Amino acid sequence: MDAQAADTLNGSTEIGAEITRGDVILSIDSPTNFGSQPLSAIVDFGSKEIKYTVTDYSGLTNGFTISAKLTDTDEKRSLKIGETELSETTAPVIKKTTNTVGENKDKVTSSLTYTGVTKTQNYTSTIEWNLSKVDTKQISE
């Protein structure tokens, strides 16, 4: 093909790119300190808010579930997250049906009570958290 100054040449180039699912990360405030209370038959430490952030770049906005469990057993302790009393068995404590892409910041209430404690000391509990994304598929019949 010969081109001269008065001729016009056209062409095109296809540009491709793919965006894939990114990370989903759970961040929990740590530690939560309930302070101190005097020894009594029932030692109620009241409630404290625990802040959390779910950073979600999965591309899905249909929610998530955060579950929790205690790493030890203490029959005198009652530790609740929301309305769920924690034990050594994992249980859902936060269920969100929708979320945004990016940071999802919120808080949940925790409460702590000890019953029948007979000595003064520092008590420590460890909560193990687990984040699950809701990834349901529609089923047709």
Salt bridges, closest charged atoms under 4 A:
GLU49 OE1 - LYS107 NZ 3.62
ASP56 OD2 - LYS133 NZ 2.59
ASP72 OD1 - ARG77 NH1 3.20
GLU103 OE1 - LYS105 NZ 3.68
ASP106 OD2 - LYS96 NZ 2.73
GLU128 OE2 - LYS69 NZ 3.78
ASP135 OD2 - ARG21 NH1 3.88
